Every structure is written in C-alpha cells, then in structure tokens.
Amino acid sequence: MAQVQPPPPVKLICGIIAASGELLDAAASALAEAVGPTDLTSATWPFDLTDYYHAQMGCPLWRRFVSFARPGDPADLSRLKLLTNDIEAGFARRAAQGDPASSAPRRPVNLDVGYIEPSKLVLASMKNFSHRIYLAHGVYAEITLQFAKGRWHSLPWTFPDYASGRYDEFLTAARDLLRNQ
C-alpha cells in the first residue's frame, strides 16, 4: 500500500482581466496584499479571442498574470478562489458606489487563480463541467494546460487564449521559478 505523502509545493498564479492598465495594477496590488508578495508579472495582452466578458466588463479588455513568491499548497486552491471572488466583489462595490448611474462595468476585474506544478497548469472555477473536479465550497479545478517535452500543450477544453500560446513564456518562467525554489 502506498504511503500518504504531502503534495509538493506549487507556484500560485493569478490571471487578471480588466479594461484598463490602472485596474490591472490595482488588482495586482490587492492580490499581493491578500495573498502575499508577487515575484513575477507578465506582459499585458489584449484579451481578444472571445467576447464572453464584454457585457459584464466592457471592451477592449486586457490580460496580465502575476505569480506569488511563496510556494503554495494545492489544497489551498478553493480558499484562494473564494478570496479572489471577494476581491472581485470589492472592486464591483467600489465601482457601483462611485456613480450608480454611470456606465462603469458591473465587473471591473476578473481574477483567475490557479497554480503551476512541473507538469501542468491548474485553474479554479466556480462552474462545474465534465472535465472539472470538485474541490470544496463550490469550487472546481481543471487542468488547463499540460507541460511535456519542453512546452505547454492545450487540451480539448483549454480556453482559446491559453491554447494560443501567448502566455507560454510567462507560464514557463513561473514554472522555472517553482523548480528553483
């Protein structure tokens, strides 16, 4: 019989989607305050391979990632998803309080928390689907990308922006930081 082993540490990351650089910066600061210091920030890319969030967030939208300096425990993913949902809700409350009659988006930021381990990228979601596994507290997880033979590989359910390869350089750099911690 196999012995129970604690999981190896993972590299916590969070994708941020927002309609402005200022909101991306503010969300990154809120994440650092809530989760801990960051050690890597990605470039900023247009979030332009879907219009899924336009009604909630406006357009154009931008995507940026941060990774966190402290090694993470994969068992914390559901707690972190709830925490990032609270951060999102705080941004929405502040936007609504600013001017309820304004055209400010209902959802100023979207936070996609997950983790990297040497063989994969795992993202958290509040939505169930056939390829997602229930964690706790209404949170599910999915393997979004696999790392094999020196590169990231998409899966049939991988979101188009992740499958495009545009984030691979950041994800690989975060993976390298994990391997060297």
Protein Blocks (a to p, Z undefined) as FASTA:
>chain_A
ZZdddddddddddddddfbfklmmmmmmmmmmmnopcfbdcdddddfkbcklmmmnopad
dddddddfbacdfklmmmmmmmmmmmmmmmmmmmmmmommbcbdfblbacddddddfkbc
cdddfbdcfkbccfbehiacddfbdceehiacddfklcfklmnommmmmmmmmmmmmmmZ
Z
